[in-house]
């Protein structure tokens, strides 16, 4: 009997641990924001990326127009794209369209939130609040679940897209103008 109780307790603890890893979905108008996460930053890092998924369940397009975070002096919506065999990163000054019925994923190696001039480190297990400003849905605050330094997806597993992430640049030590 004790073995069974011990086994049940172990299973309950494992389930409780894995349930705490996932960020909660946040609704803003017709938009559902999920899987909000970031990576832990090494000491002294001044930049961090933010990743999340935005699903538009409505019949009209919306646009992510800006992002802000108290922990960052500057925050932008960025894209990374290949240009003649060179990976380039740039701010999306006009924001990011979220078409009706579509899902947009901000992930390493693609579109992402760039948090610059960090006022402190991101530590694994932290929840970092960021405010997203949408054209129609307005402002919504989500918490980025901070994963390990080398995480590729929420929970530290999985793959984002079809790129080899080991070849992707790590932004954690970059200085942005």
Secondary structure, DSSP 8 states (H G I E B T S, - for coil): -HHHHHHHHHHHHHHHHHHTTS---EEETTEEEEEEEEE---TT--EEEEEEEEEE-SSS-EEEEEEE-TTEEEEEEEEEEEETTEEEEEE-TT-EEE-TT-EEEE-TTSSEEEEEEESS---TT-EEEEEEEETTTEEEEEEEEEE-TT-SSGGG-S--TTS-GGGS--GGG----
